[in-house]
Amino acid sequence: MRQKPGARKSHREKVAKDIRRATRKQYSAEEKIRIVLDGLKGEDSIAELCRRKGIAQSLYYS
């Protein structure tokens, strides 16, 4: 018996979402503080700092 197309799609979406969650970088409080302090030093632009750390600028500002 064949499954409905929607059921298979939702399973694929769930697997993809689980993989994305598992591969996300989680920063400790100390690392977050270090990144913000590096930005406040002003040696590099915020854009450059965010590129180096692999985070979005909106995440830095929030």
Buried (B, 14 or more C-beta within 10 A) or exposed (E): EEEEEEEEEEEEEEEEEEEEEEEEEEEEEEEEEEBEEBBEEEEEEBEEBBEEBEBEEEEBEE
